[in-house]
Each structure stands twice: as C-alpha cells, then as structure tokens.
Amino acid sequence: MTMELFRKVVLESKSMGIHNVIVSFYSEPFLDPHIFERIEFVRSQGMHVMFYSNGTVLNDEKISKLLANPPNKVIFSFDGGTKETYEKIRVNAKFDVVTGNIRRLVEERNSRGMKEPSIEVNCTIQKENYHELDAFKKLWDGIADGYDFGIVDNREGEGHEGELAVERSKVVYPCRRLWNEMIVL
C-alpha cells in the first residue's frame, strides 16, 4: 500500500473513532519499506499502533529505527519452546537467530530506559508444540513483557491442529473479528 493511501485510510479511520491500528496482516512488517514511516504517522495521529512479526529479519539497524519512533506494541510469533519444535514449525527460521533478535530488541529498549514498545511473544498451539508450553514459558519469562497462547481455529475443529485435545463447543459460531476489526489490504 502506498503511503498516500495509508495516510488516507488512517485519517478516515480516526474520523470514525478508530483508536488502534495494526500495521501487519499475514505478512512480515519488517519487509515493508515504509513500516517505520507508517508507525510514525499513526503515532502522530494520537492512535495506538502495533504489529505482529516472526522476528526472522529483525537486525540491529531495524532495532535502532524501531526504537527511534516506537510502536506501542510488537508481538512476535514464536511457535515452540525448543529449537527442534520451533524449526520444524517455522521452516527456514533459526531458533537461535530469532531468540537473539528478540532479546537484543528487549535489551536495547531497556538500556535506553524506554517503556515502549511493549514486547510480547505469542505461540499458536498445535499438535507439534502443545507438549512444550512450559518450555515456551520458561524461554520467555523475564525477557518478554508478556506471552500468550492461541489455538488454531477453523470453526469445524479439523485442520492442522490434528489431535490437539482442546474442549470446543459443537456449535459453529461466527468469527468475533467480524464485529471487532476491519482489515484494509
């Protein structure tokens, strides 16, 4: 999306009472050449801005730019508590590289005495990783500002979560996001 269109969408959203902007959707925001400009513009409008990242391409230059004008929150998707599981789920991602990237961001933010961005780590629970949720917690305790778990949800209870034993309602329900979020591509 061009910056011109992005500014228009943000301003129109603000005029409709929108207060929160997530500048990612099924993409890696650190690959967007305008990501830092987008964050700066949303913040200049007094709006809350955040994004999700897999952390694979985060480096020292991007950390510096991110902290120069930080979003309110960054959530890293990290689907495993061990190197073996993480690299099985996140094909071509390197456990040591990504954990190092996230740790450097937290350390640099803290060394600057900054409170933002809040840095959280999210794990999508699936059959390959549900047995190591405690390892995931241990990995990020004392580093991330928080962590969360999500469950693959496809409304029918079938999908790549396979044999994951999670209590679900037998009633198919509408996605709550329809009433809470608007996605602009």
C-alpha positions in Angstrom: 0.0 0.0 0.0 1.3 3.4 -0.9 2.0 5.9 1.9 -0.6 8.2 0.4 -3.3 5.6 0.6 -2.2 4.5 4.0 -2.5 8.1 5.4 -5.9 8.4 3.8 -7.1 5.1 5.5 -5.7 6.1 8.9 -7.2 9.6 8.8 -10.6 8.2 7.7 -10.4 5.5 10.4 -9.6 8.1 13.0 -12.5 10.3 11.9 -14.8 7.2 12.5 -13.5 6.8 16.1 -10.9 4.1 15.4 -8.1 4.2 18.0 -6.0 1.2 17.3 -4.0 0.3 14.1 -2.2 -3.0 13.5 0.2 -2.5 10.6 0.5 -6.1 9.7 -1.7 -8.9 8.3 -0.3 -12.2 7.1 2.9 -10.5 6.2 6.2 -9.6 7.8 6.1 -5.9 8.6 9.9 -5.6 8.7 9.9 -6.3 5.0 7.7 -3.3 4.3 10.0 -0.4 3.2 7.5 2.1 4.7 7.0 0.3 8.1 8.8 2.9 10.2 7.1 5.8 8.4 3.7 4.1 8.9 4.3 3.7 12.6 5.4 7.4 12.9 2.3 8.6 11.1 -0.2 6.5 13.2 1.5 7.7 16.4 1.4 11.3 15.1 -2.4 11.0 15.0 -2.6 10.0 18.6 -3.5 6.5 17.8 -2.2 3.2 19.2 -0.1 1.2 16.8 1.2 -2.3 16.9 2.2 -5.2 14.7 3.0 -8.9 14.6 6.4 -10.2 13.4 8.1 -13.5 13.1 11.4 -11.8 14.1 13.4 -13.5 11.4 14.7 -10.4 9.6 15.0 -8.1 12.7 18.5 -6.8 12.9 20.5 -4.0 14.7 19.6 -1.4 12.0 15.9 -2.2 12.3 16.0 -2.3 16.1 17.5 1.2 16.0 14.9 2.6 13.6 12.1 0.9 15.6 13.2 2.4 18.9 13.7 5.9 17.3 9.9 6.1 17.0 8.5 3.0 18.5 5.0 1.5 18.1 3.1 0.8 21.3 3.5 -2.9 21.0 5.2 -5.6 19.0 4.0 -9.2 19.2 6.4 -11.9 18.0 5.0 -15.2 16.7 7.2 -17.9 18.1 5.6 -21.4 17.9 7.8 -23.6 20.0 9.6 -24.0 23.3 12.6 -25.8 21.9 14.9 -25.4 18.9 13.7 -28.7 17.3 10.0 -27.9 17.5 10.3 -24.2 16.6 12.4 -25.0 13.5 10.0 -27.8 12.5 7.0 -25.5 12.6 8.8 -22.3 11.3 10.6 -23.8 8.3 13.8 -22.0 7.4 13.7 -19.9 10.6 16.6 -20.3 13.0 15.7 -20.6 16.7 19.0 -19.1 17.9 18.8 -16.2 15.5 15.2 -15.2 16.3 15.5 -15.6 20.0 18.7 -13.5 19.8 16.9 -10.8 17.7 14.0 -10.5 20.2 16.4 -10.5 23.2 18.5 -7.7 21.6 15.4 -5.6 21.0 14.4 -6.0 24.6 17.9 -5.3 25.9 18.3 -2.2 23.7 14.8 -0.8 24.7 15.6 -1.4 28.4 19.1 0.1 28.1 17.5 3.3 26.7 15.1 3.4 29.7 12.1 3.1 27.3 8.7 1.6 28.2 7.6 1.1 24.6 7.3 -0.9 22.6 5.8 -3.5 24.8 7.3 -6.7 23.6 5.2 -9.9 23.7 5.6 -13.4 22.3 2.8 -15.5 21.1 2.7 -19.2 20.5 -0.1 -20.8 18.3 -0.8 -24.2 20.0 -0.8 -27.1 17.6 -0.1 -30.8 17.8 3.6 -30.3 17.2 4.1 -28.0 20.2 1.4 -28.4 22.8 3.6 -30.7 24.9 6.1 -28.0 25.5 4.1 -25.0 26.6 6.0 -24.9 29.9 9.3 -24.8 28.0 7.9 -21.8 26.0 7.0 -20.0 29.2 10.4 -20.7 30.7 12.1 -19.4 27.5 10.4 -16.0 27.6 9.9 -15.5 31.4 11.9 -12.4 32.5 12.6 -11.4 28.9 9.3 -10.6 27.1 6.8 -8.2 28.7 4.2 -11.0 28.2 3.4 -14.1 26.3 0.2 -15.6 25.1 -1.1 -18.8 23.5 -3.6 -19.1 20.7 -5.3 -22.1 19.3 -5.7 -22.8 15.6 -9.4 -22.1 14.9 -11.1 -23.1 11.8 -14.7 -23.3 13.1 -15.1 -27.1 12.4 -12.4 -28.4 14.7 -10.5 -30.1 11.8 -7.2 -28.8 10.5 -3.5 -28.9 11.1 -4.0 -28.9 14.9 -4.8 -32.5 14.4 -5.2 -34.5 17.6 -4.9 -31.5 19.9 -7.3 -32.2 22.7 -9.0 -28.8 23.3 -12.5 -28.6 24.6 -14.6 -26.9 21.9 -18.2 -26.2 21.6 -20.0 -28.3 19.0 -21.8 -25.2 17.8 -20.2 -23.4 14.9 -20.1 -19.7 15.7 -19.2 -16.7 13.7 -15.7 -15.2 13.9 -15.7 -12.5 16.6 -13.3 -10.5 14.5 -16.1 -9.5 12.1 -17.5 -7.3 14.8 -14.3 -6.0 16.3 -11.8 -5.5 13.5 -11.6 -4.1 10.0 -8.8 -5.2 7.6 -7.6 -3.0 4.9 -5.2 -4.5 2.4 
